[in-house]
Structure formats: C-alpha cells, structure tokens
Amino acid sequence: MIGLRHLTPTALLINLLVAGAIVLSFAASAPAQGRKVGRNESKAERKERKEIEKEVLKDEKERRKEEFNDLKEERKDLKEERKEDRKDLKEERKDLKEERKTRSKAVKEKRK
C-alpha cells in the first residue's frame, strides 16, 4: 500500500481523482451493456414476446376469477348446510323438551 505521509497533497489528490474516474467508468459501462442485450431482439420478437406475456396474464386472470367464483359458490353451499343443521338441532331440542315434559307428567301421575 502506498504510504500517505510521503505523498504530497497534489499527488494524493491526483490518485483520488484517478480512482474516482475508474469507478465512474465501471459504473457507466455496466448499464450500457445491459441495454444493448435487450436490443439484440428484433422488433417482431419483442412484439411476439409481449403478446405471449399478455396472453399468459389474461389466462391467469381468468383462472383466478374462476377459482374465486368456485370458492364463492362453496361458501354459499356451506352457509345453507349450516342453516339446515341449526334448524334440525332446534327441532331435536324441541322434541327432547316435549319428551321430558311427558315423562315428568307421567312420573307425577304415578306419584299420585
């Protein structure tokens, strides 16, 4: 490593400027290379790729819509089932209550 004490301030400044220029040249060259890679495709190829992506997105959207509708229908069916189950339970409780009443009346009459 270069000893910083032995360098004069102007030499130090020059070294820093050179290092900065090197870093900037690397930074500037990287995005330029990235842009060139995408432009190697022809206009027709880019258009075709975009159309394919558009179709894939459209299919995905349609699939999600169908899944949502299926889920909605399933929830509706479950809700109806629960409603019927509650109704059945209510009727069973009512029947049990009636049975208890008749038993208690029978037991009271036996005691008499």
Secondary structure, 3 states (H helix, E strand, C coil): CCCCCCCCHHHHHHHHHHHHHHHHHHHHHHHHHHHHHHHCCCHHHHHHHHHHHHHHHHHHHHHHHHHHHHHHHHHHHHHHHHHHHHHHHHHHHHHHHHHHHHHHHHHHHHHC
